[in-house]
Amino acid sequence: MASSAQVKVIGGGLAGCEAAWQLARRGVRVELHEMRPRRGTEAHQTDRLAELVCSNSFRSAELTTAIGLLKEEMRRLGSLVLEVAERHRVPAGGSLAVDREGFAADMTAAIEGEPLVEIVREEVERLPEGLSIVASGPLTSPALSESLRALFGKEYLYFYDAIAPIVTAESIDTSVAFRASRWGKGGDDYLNCPMDREQYLRFVADVLAADKVPTREFERCVHFEGCLPIEEMARRGPDTLAFGPLKPVGLSDPRTGRRPHAVVQLRQDDRDARLFNLVGFQTKMTYPEQRRVFRTIPGLERAEFVRLGSLHRNTFLESPEILHATLQTRARPDLLLAGQLIGVEGYLESTAMGWLAGVNAARIVEGRAPLVPPATTAIGSLVAYVTAPGRRDFQPVNANYGLFPDLAERVRRGAEKKRAHAERALGDLGPFRDEAVGPGRSAA
Ligand SMILES: Cc1cc2nc3c(=O)[nH]c(=O)nc-3n(C[C@H](O)[C@H](O)[C@H](O)COP(=O)(O)OP(=O)(O)OC[C@H]3O[C@@H](n4cnc5c(N)ncnc54)[C@H](O)[C@@H]3O)c2cc1C
């Protein structure tokens, strides 16, 4: 059937939804293809658009972090995802965490309610012809992966990504687990399970000895340093976990008045605070072993698990060899790529790439030149990272200040330096925003 759409978007995840929304805001007719529920992925559990597959956190909202700055930029650029996330915020200290059900339901309703977006629930097996955005994510279906491979002639890299377990709030022993945020930031948003040294060392030994799911032959295992399975951290040395996700700094156990040796933090996962996830507890331990080992954590002896941890395939392209900084592919200027598929990592980073692809596809429809955000901004630094040619050992990244060009002034350190980066970024974003969104106009 002939389509009247001016742009096809493949993938109704965070990037695809943001792209479709930005196109529609600019009066462009869109066909948004999402394969779920007809065909699932290893991680998605619903048929909702923009489903969050793991953590319910969009991470820090503070400007002293690059991800906090990216939030401010996306707010100013009229991001739908950010607006809906803020509407569904749940307490999480200095972070933006959301009620995942409410978030995905609202995102789905927003896109379904947009008259210029037609949602097509089918798997796209081959790259479409005509102006298109592919935002099919880390779990891109094998047929489409093959089509991308055929066009670019590049090998994919496969690696695992992580899901942390979730327990019910009522099954947590709150006479042991205490409420607090590190350094008191954000009040008492987290539940903390304290361990003394003996308990901690026994836990590390249990994690190491537990049965693990074997690594499949076809999957080349490359972990992000920020997303290592706990057993891999434990393997690196007995103290690694106590300096990583189990670090006790900034926390004091009210029962003893002292800092525990290690702390397992649990973060609220839903609006009603019925569910909590174990922060940083991605793992390849088998399900029975996870239940057994995690129930040795003080306060979790009777934990009821609604989801167990796992590690999954993650697919991304070698973008520096493939993409222009406008997110158009070099092979086909009418084909744009976005989201995690291009080698950014994280919910908001993927969203930001969807925003840019949507804005630029709309500009192509309008006969205007596509845009490149300034490299001094958080969004621009990500674009620069994933599109600068000649990079060796390309690996996906989260937003971080290490990607930013140096500041003009010297001798700035720590928080002061980060604030200076944020100040420069928001200054430089202004003219770009005026061009991309219009001075008086909000895109959302
Ligand atoms: C297991 C796992 C855990 C993760 N945990 C986190 C986390 O805790 N925090 C975080 O910030 N990031 C996490 N990520 C990264 C996260 O996936 C991305 O940050 C984000 O969801 C990527 O957005 P996206 O829009 O690129 O892809 P997705 O959100 O995955 O959207 C892609 C969509 O395309 C659809 N699709 C795929 N192939 C086709 C096809 N051929 N035809 C039609 N539709 C198709 C999929 O069904 C999906 O809905 C995780 C990723 C994985 C895989």
The ligand as an ORCA input file, in Angstrom:
! r2SCAN-3c Opt
* xyz 0 1
  C      19.154     -5.087     28.617
  C      19.382     -3.622     28.536
  C      19.413     -2.866     29.701
  C      19.624     -1.480     29.647
  N      19.612     -0.746     30.791
  C      19.733      0.598     30.743
  C      19.644      1.397     31.928
  O      19.447      0.883     33.005
  N      19.775      2.731     31.820
  C      19.983      3.334     30.631
  O      20.086      4.558     30.593
  N      20.076      2.606     29.489
  C      19.964      1.258     29.535
  N      20.063      0.490     28.409
  C      20.312      1.115     27.212
  C      18.953      1.429     26.629
  O      18.485      0.440     25.792
  C      19.033      2.601     25.810
  O      19.537      3.580     26.607
  C      17.723      3.027     25.210
  O      16.589      2.249     25.484
  C      17.976      2.970     23.772
  O      16.992      3.676     23.151
  P      16.721      3.383     21.643
  O      15.530      4.176     21.279
  O      17.944      3.521     20.855
  O      16.351      1.829     21.629
  P      15.025      1.043     22.273
  O      14.556      1.869     23.392
  O      15.501     -0.312     22.483
  O      14.025      1.153     21.077
  C      14.206      0.453     19.873
  C      12.860     -0.061     19.431
  O      12.981     -0.600     18.116
  C      12.207     -1.777     18.024
  N      12.756     -2.588     16.919
  C      13.917     -3.284     16.870
  N      14.091     -3.845     15.654
  C      13.010     -3.492     14.908
  C      12.596     -3.768     13.574
  N      13.349     -4.503     12.744
  N      11.420     -3.268     13.124
  C      10.635     -2.515     13.952
  N      10.974     -2.229     15.240
  C      12.164     -2.700     15.708
  C      12.325     -2.409     19.396
  O      11.232     -3.257     19.655
  C      12.325     -1.171     20.306
  O      11.038     -0.817     20.734
  C      19.843     -0.872     28.416
  C      19.818     -1.636     27.251
  C      19.595     -2.990     27.301
  C      19.566     -3.788     26.044
*
